[in-house]
Amino acid sequence: MVWLALSPRGISRAFFVPAGLAVNQEVYREKCLRKILVPFIEEQYPDGGYVFWPDKASSHYAKSVTNFLQEKGVNFVLKEDNPTNLPQARPVEDFFGHLDQLVYAKGWEAKTLE
């Protein structure tokens, strides 16, 4: 699995989740949000003109995660405002679908994390 931030102003560096590592609230908060999302937002959106839209994975809305986002001043979609099963509102789903087709078009497969 890979996690990254994607916006009209760019793409963040990626976090590749090692096989067997569960993406619990701590991994999500520390590896994805603290190390990647917050620096990306600070660099690309110093004007605050963004809204972070997490998917509805339980780790994405854990109390420690939402507290962290609020402490960092990250504008994000609240869980109760995040509709279920609405892929039209999540262009990242199209991005990963296209990326998957390009990467695996000729039978390529990863041999190592690197």
URURTA-V154771 format. One record per backbone hydrogen bond with DSSP energy under -0.5 kcal/mol. NH is the residue of the N-H (numbers start at 0). CO is the residue of the C=O. E is the energy in kcal/mol with one decimal. If there is no record, write none. Layout:
nh = <NH NH>
co = <CO CO>
e = <E E>
This chain:
nh = <2 6 9 11 14 15 16 16 17 20 21 23 27 28 29 30 31 31 32 33 34 35 36 37 39 40 41 42 43 44 47 49 51 53 59 60 60 61 64 65 66 67 68 69 70 71 72 73 75 76 80 81 82 88 89 92 93 94 95 96 97 98 99 100 101 102 103 104 104 106>
co = <14 9 6 4 2 13 0 14 15 17 19 21 23 24 25 26 26 27 27 28 29 31 31 32 35 36 37 38 39 40 44 47 74 51 56 56 57 58 61 61 62 63 64 65 66 67 69 68 73 51 77 78 80 85 86 89 89 90 91 92 93 94 95 96 97 98 99 100 101 103>
e = <-2.3 -2.4 -1.7 -2.7 -2.7 -0.6 -2.6 -0.6 -0.6 -2.2 -0.6 -1.6 -2.7 -2.6 -2.7 -2.4 -1.0 -0.9 -2.3 -3.0 -1.2 -0.7 -2.7 -2.9 -2.0 -2.9 -2.6 -2.0 -3.1 -2.8 -2.1 -1.8 -3.5 -0.6 -1.2 -0.7 -0.9 -0.7 -0.6 -2.6 -2.5 -1.6 -2.6 -2.3 -2.8 -2.2 -1.0 -2.7 -0.6 -2.1 -1.3 -1.4 -0.8 -1.9 -1.6 -2.0 -0.6 -2.0 -2.6 -1.7 -2.6 -2.8 -2.4 -1.7 -2.2 -2.8 -2.2 -0.6 -0.5 -1.7>
